[in-house]
Amino acid sequence: MKKFRLDEKKALITGGSGGIGKACALAMADAGADIAIIDLKKEEGLQVVDEIKKKGRDAVYFQCDLAVPKNIRETIKSIANYFGQLDIAFNNAGIGGQSGVPTIDERSVPMWDKIMAINLTSVFHCCREEGKYMIPRKQGKIINTASMSATIVNHFPDDFYGASTIAYCASKAAVKHYTKALAVEWAKYNIQVNSISPGYVKTPFTAKLSEKQFEHVLKMQIESVPMGRRAEAEEMTGGVLFLASDASSYITGHDLVMDGGYMVW
């Protein structure tokens, strides 16, 4: 069972202030890792840092706008300098868009650009900078958050579908395939690059679906999942810990689907 431990490993998590990122940060700390939280939300990020420190592990928060490559470079350099090394990178941050915007709407263009900048381009820049500290040591674990939407198109009501869903699906499909391509290139450096594809998960990002105006969307989501429910964020931690640990030392270029069976249909 020691292969599943992360003792003394140094990890960074983007989007680590809430949802899947926070759950995985706390789980990694329980497994023995020290964690750097990267997020725009300072108050929430510092709260996660405090929770990690209460577990007896070191933690640090960095505020970073992932849409700006220079900020990514400086932030990851600061993390590597703080810890002295970088063993694990969980590139998890992502966004959606406004529902119901048609592809021909003028709002669809800036929406596309913003979603691609955070969901895809930032992952490229994060991996690029992380590799600078992993390649010289010939070891590292990179996990990128894709989505089941990288493989399927979500079944939504007509009033909820639109340009943001198209952009989201396209960005996550690109992350999934980018991960596979990077895994091939960096295999010679003993760096495993994998992705996870969560299904419907309860997070601050999806909290609005509990509002009355979106009840029909939530109902359709739940009915589309064979297990009949959305996941808790903590249910994503097992897969992430596995890919971050030595237990997955012979796995690279893999996309781990955790969707409650949605993609079985």
NORZIWO-V526406 format. One record per pair of residues at least 4 apart in sequence whose ideal C-beta (glycine too) atoms are under 8 Angstrom apart, sorted by the first residue. I is the first residue (numbers start at 1). J is the second residue. If there is no record, write none. Layout:
I;J  I;J
This chain:
1;5  3;245  3;246  3;247  3;249  4;31  4;241  4;242  4;245  4;246  4;247  5;31  5;32  5;245  6;11  6;28  6;31  6;32  6;33  6;88  6;241  6;244  6;245  7;31  7;32  7;33  8;32  8;33  8;34  9;28  9;32  9;33  9;34  9;87  9;88  9;244  10;33  10;34  10;36  10;79  10;83  10;84  10;85  10;86  10;87  10;88  11;28  11;33  11;34  11;35  11;36  11;86  11;87  11;88  11;89  11;90  11;244  12;35  12;36  12;37  12;38  12;76  12;79  12;86  12;88  12;89  12;90  12;130  13;21  13;24  13;25  13;28  13;35  13;36  13;37  13;38  13;90  13;92  14;21  14;38  14;39  14;64  14;66  14;90  14;91  14;92  14;93  14;122  14;126  15;19  15;20  15;21  15;38  15;39  15;92  15;93  15;94  15;145  16;21  16;22  16;24  16;25  16;35  16;37  16;38  16;39  16;45  16;48  16;90  16;92  17;21  17;22  17;37  17;39  17;41  17;44  17;45  17;47  17;48  18;22  18;39  18;41  18;44  18;203  18;204  18;205  19;23  19;201  19;203  19;204  19;205  19;233  20;24  20;92  20;145  20;198  20;201  20;203  20;233  20;236  20;240  21;25  21;37  21;39  21;90  21;92  21;93  22;26  22;44  22;48  22;233  23;27  23;232  23;233  23;234  23;236  23;237  24;28  24;90  24;92  24;236  24;237  24;240  24;241  25;29  25;35  25;37  25;48  25;52  25;59  26;30  26;48  26;51  26;52  26;55  27;31  27;234  27;237  27;240  27;241  28;33  28;35  28;88  28;240  28;241  28;244  29;33  29;34  29;35  29;52  29;55  29;57  29;59  30;55  31;241  31;245  32;57  33;57  33;87  33;88  33;244  34;57  34;58  34;59  34;83  35;49  35;52  35;57  35;58  35;59  35;60  36;59  36;60  36;61  36;62  36;79  36;82  36;83  37;45  37;48  37;49  37;59  37;60  37;61  37;62  38;45  38;62  38;63  38;64  38;66  38;75  38;79  38;93  39;44  39;45  39;61  39;63  39;64  39;93  40;63  40;64  40;65  41;45  42;46  42;61  42;63  43;47  44;48  45;49  45;61  45;63  46;50  46;61  47;51  48;52  48;59  48;61  49;53  49;59  49;60  49;61  50;54  50;59  51;55  52;57  52;58  52;59  53;57  53;58  53;59  58;83  60;79  60;82  62;75  62;78  62;79  64;71  64;72  64;75  65;71  66;71  66;72  66;93  66;117  66;118  66;122  66;125  66;126  67;114  67;117  67;118  67;121  67;122  68;72  69;73  69;121  69;125  70;74  71;75  72;76  72;122  72;125  72;126  72;129  73;77  73;125  73;129  74;78  75;79  76;80  76;86  76;126  76;129  76;130  76;132  76;133  77;81  77;129  78;82  79;83  79;86  80;84  80;85  80;86  80;132  80;133  85;133  85;137  86;130  86;133  86;134  86;140  87;134  87;139  87;140  87;141  88;140  88;141  88;142  88;143  88;244  89;126  89;127  89;130  89;134  89;140  89;141  89;142  89;143  90;143  90;145  90;240  90;244  91;122  91;123  91;126  91;127  91;130  91;142  91;143  91;144  91;145  92;143  92;144  92;145  93;118  93;122  93;145  94;118  94;119  94;145  94;147  94;171  94;172  94;205  95;114  95;115  95;118  95;119  95;205  96;115  96;164  96;168  96;205  97;101  97;111  97;114  97;115  97;163  97;164  97;167  97;168  98;107  98;111  98;162  98;164  99;159  99;160  99;161  99;162  99;164  99;165  100;159  100;160  100;161  100;162  101;105  101;107  101;108  101;111  101;162  101;163  101;164  102;108  102;162  102;163  103;108  103;162  103;163  103;166  104;108  105;162  105;163  107;111  107;163  108;112  108;162  108;163  108;167  109;113  110;114  111;115  111;163  111;164  111;167  112;116  112;163  112;167  113;117  114;118  115;119  115;164  115;167  115;168  115;171  116;120  116;121  116;167  116;170  116;171  117;121  117;122  118;122  119;123  119;168  119;171  119;172  119;175  120;124  120;171  120;174  120;175  120;178  121;125  122;126  123;127  123;144  123;175  123;178  124;128  124;178  125;129  126;130  127;131  127;142  127;144  127;182  127;193  128;132  129;133  130;134  130;140  130;142  131;135  131;140  131;186  131;189  131;191  132;136  133;137  133;140  134;139  134;140  134;142  134;189  134;191  135;140  135;186  135;189  135;191  138;189  138;190  139;189  139;190  139;191  140;189  140;190  140;191  140;192  141;191  141;192  141;243  141;244  141;245  141;248  142;182  142;191  142;192  142;193  142;194  143;194  143;195  143;196  143;240  143;243  143;244  144;175  144;178  144;179  144;193  144;194  144;195  144;196  145;175  145;195  145;196  145;198  146;150  146;172  146;173  146;175  146;176  146;179  146;195  146;196  146;197  146;255  147;168  147;169  147;172  147;197  147;198  148;152  148;197  148;198  148;199  148;257  148;259  148;262  148;263  149;153  149;154  149;165  149;168  149;169  149;172  149;173  150;169  150;172  150;173  150;175  150;176  150;195  150;197  150;255  151;173  151;176  151;197  151;255  151;257  151;263  152;262  152;263  153;165  153;169  154;165  154;169  155;220  155;224  156;160  156;161  156;165  156;217  156;220  157;161  157;216  157;217  157;220  160;165  160;214  160;217  161;165  162;166  163;167  164;168  165;169  166;170  167;171  168;172  169;173  170;174  171;175  172;176  172;197  173;177  174;178  175;179  175;195  176;180  176;195  176;197  176;255  177;181  178;182  179;183  179;193  179;194  179;195  179;253  179;255  180;184  180;253  180;255  181;185  182;186  182;193  183;187  183;192  183;193  183;194  183;252  183;253  183;254  184;253  186;191  186;193  187;191  187;252  191;252  192;243  192;248  192;249  192;251  192;252  193;252  193;253  194;243  194;248  194;251  194;252  194;253  194;254  194;255  194;256  195;254  195;255  195;256  196;236  196;239  196;240  196;243  196;255  196;256  196;257  196;258  197;255  197;256  197;257  197;258  197;259  198;231  198;236  198;258  198;259  199;225  199;230  199;231  199;257  199;258  199;259  199;260  199;262  199;263  200;206  200;221  200;222  200;225  200;230  200;231  200;259  200;260  200;262  201;206  201;230  201;231  201;232  201;233  201;235  201;236  202;206  202;207  202;230  202;231  202;232  202;233  203;207  203;233  206;230  208;214  209;214  209;217  209;218  209;221  210;214  210;218  211;215  214;218  215;219  216;220  217;221  218;222  219;223  220;224  221;225  221;230  222;228  222;229  222;230  223;228  224;262  224;265  225;229  225;230  225;259  225;260  225;261  225;262  226;260  226;261  226;262  226;264  226;265  227;260  227;261  229;260  230;260  231;235  231;236  231;258  231;260  233;237  235;258  236;240  236;258  237;241  238;242  239;243  239;256  239;258  240;244  241;245  242;247  242;248  242;256  243;248  243;251  243;254  243;256  244;248  257;263  259;263
